[in-house]
Amino acid sequence: PAFVRLTAIVLLGAAISIAAAVGGSQEHAPKPAAEAPPKPAPPAARVDRFGDPLPVGAVLRLGTTRLRHARIYSVAFRADGKLVSFGGDYTVRVWDPSTGKQLSERAFEKDQLSRHMGGCLSPDAKRLAMQRMDTIRVFEVESGRELASVKLVSRFEATAAFSPDGKFLAVADEDGKTGRCRIRVCDVAQNTCSDLGKFGGYHSQPVFSRDGRRVALADFSNGVVVWDVHEKRELGRFKAEGLSARTVDFDSTGDVIAVLGSTNPPQTFRFIRVSTGKAPEGWSAPSVSGFGWVRFSPDGSAVLFGGEYGGVHWFDPKTGKTIRYASGPSFVAPAFSPDGRLFVSAGRNSLEIWESGSGRSALPNNFGDVAKDEIHGVAVSPDCKWFLTKDYESGTIRIWDSAGQMKGAIKSNRSGGRYPIFSQDSRHLYGGAPDTIALVRWDFPSGAESARYTYAEPAADQVCVLNFGLSADGKRLAAITQTVNRPGRGPAIAGGGHMGPEIVTITVWDAATAKRLTSQEVDGSGYVSYGAFSPDLRWYFLNNRARALGDGSSFRLDLPAGYAAHQAAVSPDGRLIAQMLEQYLQKQVNGQTWYGVEPRGVIVHEAATGKQLFTLPTSFCSQVAFTPDGRGLIVVDAETISRWDLTTQQPIMLHRSPGRFIGSYGNGFASSMSITPDGTKAITGHIDTTALVWDLPAPKRAAKALSDREREAAWNDLADADAGKAYSAIWALEGTGADAVSFLSARLKPAVGPRADDVKKLIARLGGESFADREAATKEVRALGEFTIPHLRAALESQLPAEQKKRVESSLTEASASVLPPGERLRQVRAIAVLERIGTDNARRLLKELAGGMPEARQTREAAEALQRWSK
């Protein structure tokens, strides 16, 4: 379990008191009461196109919240025909099935652990059983009053089910130490429990017979076990040959059970009569594949099968034929309306309503083709005219205009990379191919494929695209992929493969021609998909590593010992990296050792040095992104989306989440996030199948003059080893605008390389007789940086004395390094960052002069790249 402590960010506003002065009158005369000024009408709450409210700070919703519930656990109908759901946000929601509109909700205390199945509703939706740590608690839904509780033997996930009348609760739980499981029945009114028996291991949710006298569950190792509830005895264990039981249900008589096997192919299914242990005569078992549950219809005349992707199938057990079929996700087993006319099932995050008689959808027809699963990718076109959402289930990329109207869709692959990427001119889109694990380029918005990017490995070996990126100039495309032929590099294990981190492949292509440029294997451990490419595709940042994708050398980011970082984001200019920081811990709880992590904020590093600037004191978060100006960071945690000003390291904007749900990609309500190129909006995708567009108010920045002494101090700080101090200087100089340009123009000149003879003489002095002379020469070689590289390499080809060779090798390593040491070269790079941020004509004119220096110089390259970013 993770030890999660969510810290609230509180923004304090100034209180304004208004005093009204009342003029004098006769002494002791009563003063007339002042008329209160009329209060301005509150602004109208924003709503989406269905009329449902938007959270404060959101301006647009893509999709609908109707019949949407994040991570659905259980569904049921009330006696009045209203639909009820319970999900991973530990909230009960009541819906009007005719419109899909939410009527009410009641939130319950959430469990600290993330569970596959955290609770269930009674068949009449009046009661709720939910697990919290090592206890199952039973509540009255309408009032929220606790009715009963069942103590579990451990915090392991338990399963539970109500009897048809809701009076009893069957609970199956596991001893975390021994792995043995037991099943008990709780009398809710009496708040008492009775043991039914024990069984082997991993098991399904219990199920009651229609009269409530029997309960059964699927024990994956030992088949189906059936107990008599009233006599509290086991009736039998039923394990058909070749059947690994996954789920079970009783027919209307309570004597026939339908047993569905695990999904491992080939999936199997059997009908078994409890009284005889044999298949009932005249019944025909259908062929099954990919189903997750089985249920008899209320009258027992049909058997229903469903699963995550297979829709719902009606099967007549007497004729052996399929009666009808309804498409759509059906991850959660169904519930029938009191009159039997409707039945509801659910995907992981959306409710599905069908007509029982026809199998046709009973959903309102105005929903349109909106997503039905988690939005795990979002994007904004560079011209800000289009929003894109990509849903997890189908991988479909939906196209929305700036008004929130869906205008089309492009078929993609859910395993083909989460975030679609636009070309700079918005005319092309890059993403996962719909038919295989490959990247493609589509013409936008038509969706016509215009290029395909394939890998060195066979297509059949591809598993997924973990991450991919497009260089800022649009010339290169890179992807990190997982393949089945990349085992771990540790010791061999039985059955093939190796222990240890898996190996992934980084491939780089020419974006225009789709020609493969490079392909390299790398260590795939440590949340590799949660890293980030630099805008120029030179590096991939993850945890404490900046991995080189081409020319250049990999380097490390400074992290404290015992810490890890992921959820990376890189500033648009490539100069800063932000990651969520966490510390690994172990604690003793009741004599047991528990391992977990604690959040330690968002850490920001400088790419030029690999050094830490600072750490923002945030809680666990799921998404981070820089604002286009690089001075702000947008952070999403479980409860808020906030904007942090990096110059002050303080939050300046905060909006509350639309619900208590947590996405599948970190501890935050947003599963994905993108910032508009103009920096005024953020779009977040959610597990509830919707996306929201948020306002991002920017802080007002006033120009601040610096004294001559302050400017000189800032100039000195630009060369300092302390990256935090250096960036304070960058932001201080940036704030002076034209004064800073004038100040820097007197100190920055185009790079001019030294004469070759002079460099050779310096290298010779590295082997001088005097230690002082060797040290002085080493310092001078270090100051020349990249200009010395060809000469140092040439020197190593000759026979050198041991100490001189060591100094030459050390100097070459430093000159070739991607990170810069403190000093003049580092100051030049940081000064160019100031000019780029100021961005005036004079600043760009100075950058153009600096870009005309010696091509080998880091200063020259940095100035040229700054100009290129401005041209975009």
C-alpha positions, 0 to 999 in steps of 0.5 A: 500500500502507498502511504498517500498524504494529499496536501491541500493547496490553500490560496489566501485572498485579502479580506476587504472591509467597507465602512460607510460614513454617515453624516451628523444630525441632531444630538441623540436623534436616531440615525436613518438606516443606510440602504444596502447596495444591491448585490451583483447577480452571481455569474451564471454557472457554465454548462455543457451542451447537454445542460449539465454544469461545468466545474468552476474554471472549466469552459468546455466539456468534450463528451458527456457525464450522463450515465458516466461513472468512473471505475464502476463496481456495481449497478442496480435498479430501484423499485421506482425504475431509477438506475443506481451505480457505485464506483471507484470514487466510493460514490453512489449515483442515481440516474434517470434511465430515460435521459441519462441525467444524474438525479442525485449522489451520495459520497462515502469514505474512500478506501486508501487502496486501489481495488478491482472491486470495492463494493456492491449494491443490493438488488433493490439498490437500497443497501451498499456493501463496501470495503475499507481496509480490513472491513466490509461496511454495510450502509443504507444508501438513502440516509448513509447510515451504517447498518453492519460491518464485517471484519476481514482477516486481512486488507486483501481484496474481498468479494461480497454479494447481497441476497435477493431481498438484501437481508444477507451479505455473503463475504469471501476473504483471504488470509494474506499470510496463508492464502486460505479463504473463507466465506461467511454470511452476515445478517445485516439487521442483526449485524452478526456473521456465520461461517459457511466454510473454507476454500482454496484460493483466488475466487469470484464474487459470491452469488445467491440463488433466487430464493436466497437459500444457496450461495456459490462462488467459483474457486479458480483451483477447485471449481465451483463450491455451493453452500446451503445458507440456512443449514450452514453446510457445503453442498458440493464442489463441482469441477468439470474436466478442463474447466478453470472456473471464473464466475457462476450463476444460479438458474431460477430453480436454484438447482442448475448453475452456469459455470464460465471458465477463465478467459485463457484460450480456449475458454470453457463453459458448463451447465451443472445440476447441483443435486446430481453434479451432472449436466442437466438433460436437454441443456446445450452449452454454447461455445464461448470466448472472451467473456467475463461473466454469465447471468441467467435472465430473471425468468431463467429462460436465457443465459446472458454472457458479457465481457469487457469488449464482447458486448452482451449475448443472449443464449437459449440453453434449451435450443442451443441457439443465440437469441440476440446480441447487443454491442458495447462494453459490458465489463460489469454484470447486468441488473434488470429493471423491476418490470424486466423491460430494461437491463443495464450493464456497464463498461469500466466507466460508462453505463449501458442500457438495453431493451431486454426484449430486443437487445436494442440500446435504450440510451438517449439518441442525442449522445452521439458517438462519444467515448465510453472509456477513459480518455488517456490522450489529448492534444491541441492543434498549433493553431488552437482550432482543434482539440483531440481526445483518444480513448483507451478502449478502442484507441479512437481519436475524436476531433472536436472544434473549439466550440466543443462539437465533434467533427470526426474521428480517426481510427487508431490503436489503444496501444499505439501511443497515448498522445497524438501529435500535430505537425507545426502547420496543423496539416498532419497528425501522427499517431498509432496505426489502427491495424498494427503496432506502428506509427502513421502520419495522417492528413488532417482533418481528413484522416487519410494515411500519408506515411507509415513508420515501422520498426527493425523487429518483425511486426508480430513481435510488437506489443505497444508504443510506450511513448513517441515524440516529434522534433520541434522542427518536424524533421524527426520522429522517435518512439519507444516500443516494447516487443516480445523478443526483448527479455530482461537482462537478469538471470534466466528463469524457468520457461524462458526469458530472464529476470530483471528489467525488460528491454525496450527499443528506441527508434528514430525516423526521418519524418518526411520519408519514413526512413528509419535512422537509428534503432537502439535497445535500452533498459525499460525499467522505471515507468519508461512510458512516463518519461519525456522527449526533449523538443529537439529529440536529443534526449529522453528524460526519465527519473535521474537519466537523460538518455541521448537519442543520437549525437551527444552523450547521456547524462544524469539528473541530480536526485537525492539518494532513495528517491525516484522521479517520473511523470516528466515534462520538458519546457518548450525551449528544452531548458527545464525538466519537471518530474514528480518526486517520490521517496521509497519507504518501509514502515512497521505496522502491527509487526508487519513490514509495509513498503510504499512511497511518499510524495516529495513534490515536483522537482525541476532540473536544468538540462544544461547542467543536470542540476536541481533548481528547486522542488515545488511542495505538491502532493502526489500528481498525475500530470505536469506540463510547462506553460509555453513561456517556461515560467509556469507549471501546470500540475494535476493532483487528486483534487486540483489542477493548479498553476505554479509560478516558477519565479516565485515557486508559489501556486497562483491559480487553482481549480477543483477537480470535477469529481473524486475519481482517480485516473489510471496514470498516476494519482490525479483526477486527470489521465492526460493533459495538454496545454494550448500553444497560446498558454491560455487553456489546458485540456484534461482527459478523464477516466469518466470518458470526458475531457475538460478545457480549463482557463489558465489565467496568467500572472500579471508581470510588471517590469522591474528595473535593476541597479547596476550592482544588481545587474552585475550580480545577476551576470555573475550568477549566470555562471554559478554552479547553483542552477536555482540561483542562476535561474533567479538571475535569468528571470530577474534580467528578463523582467528588465526587458530592453535594459537587459538586452543593452546590458548583455549586448556589451558582454556577448560576442559571436564565438571565435575559435582559437588558432589551431597552433595555440590549442596544440601548445595548450595540450602540450602544456598538459604534460609540462614539468611544473604542476602549476603549469599543468593545472593552468593549462587544464583550466585554459583547455576547459574554458575553450570547451568544444573547440578543443575536441578535434585536437584532443582526439588527435593528441590521443593517437600519439604516444603521451606520458601517463599524466598528460594522457590522463589530462587529455582524456579528462579534458576530452570527456568534459569538452564532449559532455552534454552538460556544462561546468560552471563558468563562461560557456554556461553563462553564455548559454543562460544569457541566450535564454534571457534574450529568447525570453525577452523576445524583442526586435533588439533581443532577436537581432543580438541572437542573430549576431550570436548565431553567426559565430563559429558553428562548433560553439555551443553558444552559436548553436543555442542562439540559432535554436532560439531564433528557430523557436521564435520563427515558429 
